[in-house]
Each structure stands twice: as C-alpha cells, then as structure tokens.
Amino acid sequence: MAMRWSEGHSSSILCVAASSGSDGLLASGSEGGEVTVWSQKGEIISRLTLPGEDDVTSVVFSPTAPTKLYVSHGDVVGVLDPRNLQRPLEEFQGAGEEEINALALNETGAALAVADDSGAVRVLELPGGKVCRTLRRHTNICSSVAFRPHRPNNLVSVGLDMQVMLWGLQKTRPLWMLNLQDVAEEQDDQQQQQQQRPGQLFNPPLAHCVSVASCGNIFGCAAEDGRVHLMRVGSGSKLEQQAAFKAHSQGASQAHFLSFLSHPYWLVSGGNDSKVALWDLSKHPVVAPEGKATAPNCRKSKVKRKEKNHNKSKVSETVESEGGDGAEGGEEEKFGPKLSFNHGDKVNWLCPTVLEGEPSVIVADQSSTLTVYPLTKQ
C-alpha cells in the first residue's frame, strides 16, 4: 500500500536521493530552493531554503561520506550536512555554465559531474570543487549524467539533442556517441514492415534520464518517445549492442536500475502517462545476448549477503508479467513489466531504495508530496 510523505515542501518536488549510510537518510529538492531531509519512516529531520531560491534540480549523497549532500540550484552546487541544514558547508559558484540539470558522483566520491542547459558536462574534483574537465559535444540541453561503477573515470551523458555519449575523463571527446533518433526510426521501420501498417507520428526520443547497472556494462535511458533505450558496453568500452522497449504511452521521464534486488538488471521507469513500472531485464537480448540469465563479463553487485538474501525473498513476491502493457508491435508485445501502477500524476523523479527492509520506490510528481510504493505484490 502506498504511503505519502507530506509537509516537507511547499511546491513541486523535482528530485530525490537516498543515502548509502547506516542511518539511511533521504533528501528531496523542490522549486523555490527548498531542501528537505527525511528519515526512513518519512519523518522530516530538517529543512532549508537555499539563498536565491532557485529550483533545486538535483540532490546526491556522497557514497564515501554520507554526511555530505550535494545540491544543485541555478548554476551553483552547494555542499550540505544532511544532519544539520542550517547553511551550506561549501558552495561551488558557477559550477555550471548555465542552469544545472543533474549531478552525479563517481563511486570513490572524488569526482562530481555537472550537466547543464548549455549542453556542457563539467567534472569537479572533490574536495574543493575545482573544474578539471569540461566536456562539450551536446548541441542541446544536457539532461542527465551518470558514472560507470567499477570505472570511476568513465561517465555517460544524455541530452535533448537525442544523443547518448560515453566519455573517458582522460580525453575531452566522447569514446562513442549514439543518436537515439536514428535508432528509433530504424526500429519503427522494422515494426511497420512486420505489421504492414502506415507510418505513425511519434515523439522524438529526447533523452531525459540515464542510469547504469551496478555491473557498469548496461545503460538504460528514458526518452520522450516513451521508450527505455538499452545499451551494452563491452571490452575497450565499445558499444556492443543497443535496443529499446516501449515502456510508456507518453514520454518516459525516469529510468533507474536497482542494486538491491535478486540481480542487477531490475529497472524502474516512470513517465508522463503517470505510470510507474518495474522491469526484469535479465533476459533481454541486450543484457543477455545469447539468452543467458546474465550478461557476460558482468561483476556482481556488492551487496551484503544478509540484505541480498532478504531482498531475494521480497522480489519473489512481485507481480508476474502483465503481458504487453506499454508495449507495441513485434517482439515488444512479448515483453511487459513485472509490476505496474498508475500514480495519477506526471512523474518528476523516481528514487528506488530499501526503506526499513522493504524494497520501495519514492515518486516525486507535480505536487509538494512524495509517494512511497513497495516493490512487492500490491
């Protein structure tokens, strides 16, 4: 049963993050510069309105220092102590060339990636916030960025230019680029040939959110065409395979891999159709190209054995596939979510996490309230 966390914000919540620390804190940011820190039970621990009251577009906890919370507002990144939100510990002024859309930390906590409206991705050294790299190749807004686990010098960025780019921080040009519009047109052509139906209008695949599975080799990207685009990276960081599946009837705004279930290829997506869905991608051709249960050369997620065993039993209770819900045409008809529900409002952000031992997803929408759904049988 869904739970609502209220009174933490006065306007639309734009982002949510969960700490990996033992206290399991959560943070959310909203329009008007508001930051709120929550307990696992949804109790408000502290609140702060940042100077200037610019919208808080991204919040992220340090993986190595859970007492540090990085928050973007305007072109500034603030460093907060989530236990005491009286004022920022540090501020990196001009961290973005224009308004910042997304932040990402690598697993060592030594590099912070900043994606902004100019299309640039800046990489800041931590501590200190010195800009060590500026990556320019996107021709429109850079909407999301993520580091690759096990490869702290590799990051992937996506933008409203419909491009996915993998970067190695030793260089300032991408290792490869993938144009999602070319991919979508090719897939649509194949479906139309199979179904012998005239061409259909579709939304362009503007890329809104990118996530990397804990193995570091599988990328998922939510796009405006309602699809989640998947990519597999092989040796030498080369793009080996890509495909997409229809996840939403309108634009897909969020896609996040989960690191705490039975394998690293569970993904949760959310969209403008107000749907939230949980997908098991372990047998998807991009993840398991030879029909194997897991992708080759993929490292297991570092999860405590006790917690992992507990969550295996939890995920066994998830609802079985709901057929072709959200899918259309060809092979996509055979692929459906393991769990799906209508949230009732457009999804701004999804934060998958474990709350008091229960695998859950926190949903932020157009309102000032967070909604928590258990990822088990409803």
C-alpha positions as CSV (number, residue, x, y, z in Angstrom):
1,M,0.0,0.0,0.0
2,A,1.3,3.5,-1.0
3,M,2.4,5.9,1.7
4,R,2.5,9.7,1.4
5,W,5.2,11.9,2.9
6,S,3.9,15.5,3.2
7,E,4.7,18.9,4.7
8,G,8.3,18.7,3.6
9,H,7.9,21.2,0.7
10,S,5.6,24.0,-0.4
11,S,6.0,23.5,-4.1
12,S,6.6,20.8,-6.8
13,I,9.3,18.3,-5.8
14,L,11.9,17.9,-8.6
15,C,14.5,15.4,-7.2
16,V,15.0,12.7,-4.5
17,A,18.1,10.8,-3.3
18,A,18.9,8.1,-0.8
19,S,22.0,7.8,1.3
20,S,24.0,4.7,1.5
21,G,25.0,5.5,5.1
22,S,23.9,3.4,8.1
23,D,21.2,6.0,9.0
24,G,19.5,5.6,5.6
25,L,18.6,9.3,5.2
26,L,16.8,10.6,2.2
27,A,16.8,14.1,0.7
28,S,14.4,15.9,-1.7
29,G,14.6,19.2,-3.5
30,S,11.9,21.3,-5.0
31,E,11.1,24.5,-6.8
32,G,11.9,27.7,-4.8
33,G,15.2,26.4,-3.4
34,E,13.8,24.0,-0.8
35,V,15.8,21.0,0.5
36,T,14.3,18.5,3.0
37,V,15.9,15.6,4.7
38,W,13.8,12.6,5.7
39,S,14.1,9.5,7.9
40,Q,13.3,6.0,6.6
41,K,9.8,6.4,8.1
42,G,9.1,9.6,6.2
43,E,9.7,11.9,9.2
44,I,11.1,15.3,8.5
45,I,14.6,15.7,10.0
46,S,15.5,19.1,8.7
47,R,14.6,21.7,6.1
48,L,16.4,24.5,4.3
49,T,15.6,27.2,1.7
50,L,18.7,28.0,-0.2
51,P,19.8,31.6,-0.9
52,G,18.4,32.9,-4.2
53,E,15.5,30.4,-4.1
54,D,16.5,28.9,-7.5
55,D,14.9,25.5,-8.1
56,V,16.7,22.5,-6.7
57,T,17.2,20.3,-9.7
58,S,19.4,17.5,-8.3
59,V,20.4,16.1,-4.9
60,V,23.0,13.4,-4.4
61,F,24.7,11.9,-1.3
62,S,28.4,11.1,-1.3
63,P,29.0,7.4,-1.5
64,T,32.0,7.6,0.7
65,A,31.0,10.4,3.1
66,P,27.2,10.1,3.8
67,T,27.4,13.3,5.9
68,K,27.9,15.3,2.6
69,L,24.9,16.1,0.4
70,Y,25.5,17.8,-3.0
71,V,22.6,20.0,-4.2
72,S,22.3,22.0,-7.5
73,H,20.4,25.2,-7.7
74,G,20.8,27.6,-10.6
75,D,24.5,27.3,-11.7
76,V,25.6,26.6,-8.1
77,V,26.4,23.4,-6.3
78,G,26.0,23.5,-2.5
79,V,27.5,21.1,-0.1
80,L,25.3,20.4,2.9
81,D,25.5,18.3,6.1
82,P,22.1,16.4,5.9
83,R,22.0,16.2,9.7
84,N,22.3,20.0,10.1
85,L,20.8,22.1,7.2
86,Q,21.4,25.5,8.7
87,R,23.7,26.6,5.9
88,P,25.8,25.2,3.1
89,L,29.3,23.9,4.2
90,E,30.6,25.0,0.8
91,E,29.3,26.5,-2.4
92,F,30.8,25.9,-5.8
93,Q,29.7,29.1,-7.6
94,G,29.5,28.9,-11.4
95,A,29.8,25.1,-11.3
96,G,27.6,25.0,-14.3
97,E,27.9,27.3,-17.3
98,E,24.1,27.7,-17.2
99,E,21.4,26.2,-15.0
100,I,22.3,22.8,-13.8
101,N,20.0,19.9,-14.6
102,A,21.8,16.9,-13.0
103,L,24.6,15.9,-10.7
104,A,26.5,12.5,-10.4
105,L,29.3,11.3,-8.2
106,N,31.7,8.5,-9.0
107,E,31.9,5.6,-6.6
108,T,35.1,7.0,-5.0
109,G,33.4,10.3,-4.2
110,A,36.4,12.1,-5.8
111,A,34.6,13.5,-8.9
112,L,31.3,15.3,-9.4
113,A,29.8,15.6,-12.8
114,V,27.6,18.6,-13.5
115,A,25.2,18.6,-16.6
116,D,23.7,22.0,-17.6
117,D,21.5,23.8,-20.1
118,S,24.4,24.8,-22.3
119,G,24.9,21.1,-23.1
120,A,28.3,21.0,-21.3
121,V,29.3,18.5,-18.7
122,R,31.8,19.8,-16.1
123,V,33.7,17.4,-13.9
124,L,34.7,18.9,-10.5
125,E,37.5,17.4,-8.3
126,L,36.5,16.7,-4.7
127,P,37.1,18.0,-2.2
128,G,37.5,21.6,-3.3
129,G,35.2,21.7,-6.4
130,K,37.9,22.6,-8.9
131,V,36.8,22.1,-12.5
132,C,39.2,19.5,-14.0
133,R,37.3,18.7,-17.3
134,T,34.7,20.4,-19.4
135,L,33.1,18.1,-21.9
136,R,31.4,19.8,-24.9
137,R,29.6,17.8,-27.6
138,H,25.9,18.0,-26.9
139,T,24.2,20.5,-29.1
140,N,21.2,21.0,-26.8
141,I,20.5,20.8,-23.1
142,C,22.4,18.0,-21.2
143,S,19.7,16.5,-19.1
144,S,21.3,13.6,-17.2
145,V,24.7,12.2,-16.4
146,A,26.0,9.0,-14.6
147,F,29.3,7.5,-13.8
148,R,30.1,3.8,-14.6
149,P,30.5,1.6,-11.5
150,H,34.0,0.0,-11.4
151,R,35.2,2.6,-13.8
152,P,35.4,5.9,-11.9
153,N,36.9,7.7,-15.0
154,N,34.0,6.8,-17.3
155,L,30.7,8.6,-17.5
156,V,27.7,8.6,-19.7
157,S,25.7,11.7,-20.6
158,V,22.4,12.2,-22.5
159,G,20.6,15.3,-23.7
160,L,17.7,16.9,-25.6
161,D,19.8,16.5,-28.8
162,M,18.8,12.8,-28.6
163,Q,22.5,11.8,-28.1
164,V,24.0,9.3,-25.7
165,M,27.7,9.8,-25.1
166,L,30.3,7.7,-23.2
167,W,33.3,9.7,-22.0
168,G,36.7,8.8,-20.7
169,L,37.9,11.6,-18.5
170,Q,41.5,11.3,-19.8
171,K,40.1,12.9,-23.0
172,T,37.7,15.7,-23.8
173,R,36.0,13.9,-26.7
174,P,33.5,11.0,-26.3
175,L,34.6,7.4,-26.7
176,W,31.4,6.9,-28.7
177,M,28.0,8.6,-29.5
178,L,24.6,7.1,-30.2
179,N,21.8,9.0,-31.9
180,L,18.6,7.8,-30.5
181,Q,16.6,9.3,-33.4
182,D,18.4,7.0,-35.8
183,V,17.7,4.0,-33.6
184,A,14.0,4.9,-33.2
185,E,13.5,5.4,-36.9
186,E,15.1,2.1,-37.7
187,Q,13.0,0.3,-35.1
188,D,9.8,1.9,-36.3
189,D,10.6,1.0,-39.9
190,Q,11.1,-2.6,-38.9
191,Q,7.8,-2.7,-37.0
192,Q,5.9,-1.1,-39.8
193,Q,7.2,-3.7,-42.3
194,Q,6.2,-6.5,-39.9
195,Q,2.7,-5.2,-39.3
196,Q,2.2,-3.7,-42.8
197,R,0.6,-0.5,-41.4
198,P,1.3,3.1,-42.5
199,G,3.8,5.2,-40.7
200,Q,2.8,6.8,-37.4
201,L,3.7,10.0,-35.8
202,F,5.8,9.6,-32.7
203,N,7.5,11.9,-30.2
204,P,11.3,12.4,-30.9
205,P,13.5,10.5,-28.4
206,L,14.7,13.4,-26.4
207,A,16.8,11.8,-23.7
208,H,15.7,12.7,-20.2
209,C,17.4,10.3,-17.8
210,V,20.3,7.8,-17.9
211,S,21.2,5.1,-15.4
212,V,24.0,2.4,-15.3
213,A,23.5,-1.0,-13.8
214,S,25.8,-1.9,-10.9
215,C,27.9,-4.1,-13.2
216,G,28.8,-1.0,-15.2
217,N,28.2,-2.5,-18.6
218,I,24.5,-1.9,-19.2
219,F,23.0,1.6,-19.7
220,G,19.3,2.5,-19.6
221,C,17.9,5.8,-21.0
222,A,14.4,7.1,-20.6
223,A,13.3,9.1,-23.6
224,E,10.4,11.3,-24.9
225,D,9.3,8.6,-27.3
226,G,8.1,6.5,-24.3
227,R,10.8,4.0,-24.7
228,V,13.7,2.9,-22.5
229,H,16.8,2.6,-24.7
230,L,19.3,-0.1,-23.6
231,M,23.0,-0.3,-24.4
232,R,25.6,-2.9,-23.6
233,V,29.3,-1.9,-23.5
234,G,32.0,-4.5,-24.0
235,S,35.7,-4.6,-23.7
236,G,37.5,-1.4,-24.5
237,S,34.4,0.5,-23.6
238,K,33.0,-0.2,-27.1
239,L,29.2,-0.1,-27.7
240,E,28.4,-3.7,-28.5
241,Q,24.6,-3.7,-28.8
242,Q,21.6,-1.5,-28.3
243,A,17.8,-1.8,-28.5
244,A,14.7,-0.2,-26.9
245,F,11.4,-1.3,-25.5
246,K,8.2,0.7,-25.2
247,A,7.7,1.4,-21.5
248,H,5.1,4.3,-21.6
249,S,2.4,5.6,-23.8
250,Q,3.8,9.1,-23.4
251,G,7.3,10.4,-22.7
252,A,9.4,8.4,-20.3
253,S,11.0,10.8,-17.8
254,Q,12.8,8.4,-15.5
255,A,14.7,5.1,-15.6
256,H,16.8,3.7,-12.8
257,F,18.5,0.4,-12.3
258,L,18.0,-1.2,-8.8
259,S,21.1,-2.5,-7.0
260,F,19.3,-4.3,-4.1
261,L,17.1,-7.0,-5.7
262,S,18.0,-10.5,-6.9
263,H,20.2,-9.4,-9.8
264,P,21.4,-6.0,-11.1
265,Y,19.1,-5.9,-14.1
266,W,15.9,-4.8,-12.4
267,L,14.9,-1.3,-13.7
268,V,12.1,1.1,-12.6
269,S,10.7,3.6,-15.1
270,G,8.2,6.5,-14.8
271,G,6.6,8.7,-17.4
272,N,4.2,11.5,-18.4
273,D,1.4,8.9,-18.7
274,S,1.5,8.8,-14.8
275,K,2.7,5.2,-14.9
276,V,5.5,3.6,-12.8
277,A,6.7,0.2,-13.9
278,L,9.2,-2.4,-12.7
279,W,11.1,-4.4,-15.4
280,D,13.1,-7.6,-15.2
281,L,15.8,-7.1,-18.0
282,S,17.9,-10.1,-17.1
283,K,16.8,-12.0,-20.2
284,H,16.6,-9.0,-22.6
285,P,18.7,-9.6,-25.7
286,V,20.9,-6.5,-24.9
287,V,21.6,-7.8,-21.4
288,A,21.9,-11.5,-22.2
289,P,22.7,-11.6,-25.9
290,E,22.9,-15.4,-26.0
291,G,19.8,-16.0,-23.9
292,K,21.8,-16.3,-20.7
293,A,20.4,-15.1,-17.4
294,T,23.1,-12.5,-17.1
295,A,25.4,-10.6,-19.4
296,P,29.0,-11.8,-20.0
297,N,31.8,-10.2,-18.0
298,C,29.4,-8.6,-15.6
299,R,30.5,-8.3,-12.0
300,K,28.0,-9.0,-9.2
301,S,26.8,-6.1,-7.2
302,K,28.5,-5.6,-3.8
303,V,25.5,-6.2,-1.5
304,K,25.7,-7.5,2.0
305,R,24.8,-11.2,1.9
306,K,22.1,-10.9,4.6
307,E,20.4,-8.0,2.9
308,K,20.7,-9.7,-0.5
309,N,19.1,-12.9,0.7
310,H,16.3,-10.9,2.4
311,N,15.6,-9.0,-0.8
312,K,15.6,-12.1,-2.9
313,S,12.6,-13.3,-1.0
314,K,11.0,-10.0,-1.3
315,V,11.3,-9.8,-5.1
316,S,9.9,-13.3,-5.4
317,E,6.6,-11.9,-4.4
318,T,6.5,-9.3,-7.2
319,V,3.6,-9.5,-9.6
320,E,4.1,-11.7,-12.6
321,S,4.4,-10.1,-16.1
322,E,1.4,-8.1,-17.2
323,G,1.7,-9.1,-20.8
324,G,2.3,-6.4,-23.3
325,D,1.3,-3.4,-21.1
326,G,3.1,-0.4,-22.6
327,A,4.4,-2.4,-25.5
328,E,3.5,-2.2,-29.1
329,G,4.5,-4.3,-32.1
330,G,6.9,-7.1,-32.8
331,E,9.0,-8.6,-30.1
332,E,7.9,-5.8,-27.7
333,E,4.5,-7.4,-27.3
334,K,6.1,-10.4,-25.5
335,F,7.8,-8.1,-23.0
336,G,5.9,-6.5,-20.1
337,P,6.6,-5.1,-16.7
338,K,6.7,-7.3,-13.6
339,L,4.9,-4.6,-11.7
340,S,3.0,-1.6,-12.9
341,F,0.7,1.0,-11.3
342,N,-1.0,4.3,-12.2
343,H,0.4,7.0,-10.0
344,G,-2.1,9.6,-11.1
345,D,0.3,12.4,-12.0
346,K,3.3,13.0,-14.2
347,V,6.5,11.6,-12.7
348,N,9.2,14.2,-12.0
349,W,11.7,11.8,-10.3
350,L,12.0,8.2,-9.1
351,C,14.2,7.1,-6.2
352,P,14.5,3.3,-5.7
353,T,15.7,2.4,-2.2
354,V,15.2,0.0,0.7
355,L,13.0,1.5,3.5
356,E,13.1,-0.4,6.8
357,G,14.0,-3.6,4.9
358,E,11.3,-3.1,2.2
359,P,12.3,-2.7,-1.5
360,S,10.5,0.5,-2.5
361,V,10.4,3.4,-5.0
362,I,9.8,7.0,-3.9
363,V,7.9,9.0,-6.5
364,A,8.0,12.8,-6.9
365,D,5.4,14.5,-9.1
366,Q,3.9,17.9,-9.8
367,S,2.8,18.2,-6.2
368,S,4.6,19.0,-2.9
369,T,4.1,15.4,-1.6
370,L,6.3,12.3,-2.0
371,T,4.6,8.9,-2.5
372,V,6.3,5.6,-1.5
373,Y,5.3,2.4,-3.2
374,P,6.5,-1.0,-2.1
375,L,8.0,-3.1,-4.9
376,T,6.1,-6.2,-3.8
377,K,2.7,-7.6,-4.6
378,Q,0.1,-4.8,-4.1
